[in-house]
Amino acid sequence: MSLATRITNYITEQANLQHLPLPTAEQNLFANGYLDSFSIIELVALIESEYQIRLNDADLEPENVATINKIESLISRYQHNQ
């Protein structure tokens, strides 16, 4: 399963739980209620487990994980540095 699909599937689950429409790749996931402080922890655990990477705390700033595209870019940077 592709990176984009895994991230999108997780966000879709969150959207369904919150009864929200599916977000676009550039929509702010925090500002629009798709992610909060609890769900970001779950997402980080999924990313670290799925991609065998350890994210730095500094990388978890909202500006780095606010959109699907930004999350994908963050993971890609880690994968290219391994």
C-alpha positions as CSV (number, residue, x, y, z in Angstrom):
1,M,0.0,0.0,0.0
2,S,1.4,3.4,-0.9
3,L,2.4,6.1,1.5
4,A,-0.4,8.4,0.4
5,T,-3.0,5.6,0.7
6,R,-2.0,4.7,4.3
7,I,-2.1,8.3,5.5
8,T,-5.3,9.0,3.6
9,N,-6.9,5.8,5.1
10,Y,-6.0,6.9,8.6
11,I,-7.4,10.5,8.1
12,T,-10.5,9.0,6.5
13,E,-11.1,6.9,9.6
14,Q,-10.7,10.1,11.7
15,A,-13.1,12.0,9.5
16,N,-15.7,9.2,9.8
17,L,-15.4,9.2,13.6
18,Q,-15.9,12.9,13.6
19,H,-18.7,12.8,11.0
20,L,-16.6,15.1,8.8
21,P,-16.3,15.2,5.0
22,L,-13.0,13.8,3.6
23,P,-10.2,16.4,3.6
24,T,-8.2,17.5,0.7
25,A,-4.5,16.9,0.6
26,E,-3.9,20.6,1.5
27,Q,-6.6,21.1,4.1
28,N,-5.4,21.8,7.6
29,L,-6.2,18.7,9.6
30,F,-6.0,20.3,13.0
31,A,-7.9,23.5,12.2
32,N,-10.7,21.5,10.6
33,G,-11.0,18.8,13.4
34,Y,-9.5,15.8,11.7
35,L,-6.6,15.5,14.1
36,D,-6.1,16.5,17.7
37,S,-3.4,15.9,20.3
38,F,-4.5,12.3,20.8
39,S,-5.0,11.3,17.2
40,I,-1.6,12.8,16.2
41,I,0.0,10.4,18.7
42,E,-1.8,7.5,17.1
43,L,-0.8,8.7,13.6
44,V,2.9,9.0,14.7
45,A,2.8,5.4,16.1
46,L,1.3,4.2,12.8
47,I,4.0,6.0,10.8
48,E,6.9,4.8,13.0
49,S,5.6,1.2,12.9
50,E,4.7,1.1,9.3
51,Y,7.8,2.8,7.9
52,Q,10.4,1.8,10.6
53,I,11.4,5.3,11.3
54,R,11.6,7.4,14.5
55,L,10.3,10.9,14.2
56,N,12.0,13.7,16.1
57,D,9.8,15.8,18.4
58,A,10.8,18.9,16.5
59,D,9.3,17.3,13.3
60,L,5.9,17.0,15.0
61,E,5.3,20.7,15.1
62,P,1.9,21.5,13.6
63,E,3.4,23.2,10.5
64,N,5.1,19.9,9.6
65,V,2.0,17.6,10.0
66,A,-0.9,20.0,9.4
67,T,-1.9,18.5,6.0
68,I,-1.8,15.1,4.3
69,N,0.8,16.5,1.8
70,K,3.0,17.7,4.7
71,I,2.8,14.4,6.5
72,E,3.8,12.6,3.3
73,S,6.7,14.9,2.7
74,L,7.9,14.4,6.3
75,I,7.9,10.6,5.9
76,S,9.6,10.9,2.5
77,R,12.4,12.9,4.0
78,Y,13.0,10.2,6.6
79,Q,12.9,7.4,4.1
80,H,15.4,9.2,1.8
81,N,17.8,9.8,4.8
82,Q,18.0,6.1,5.8
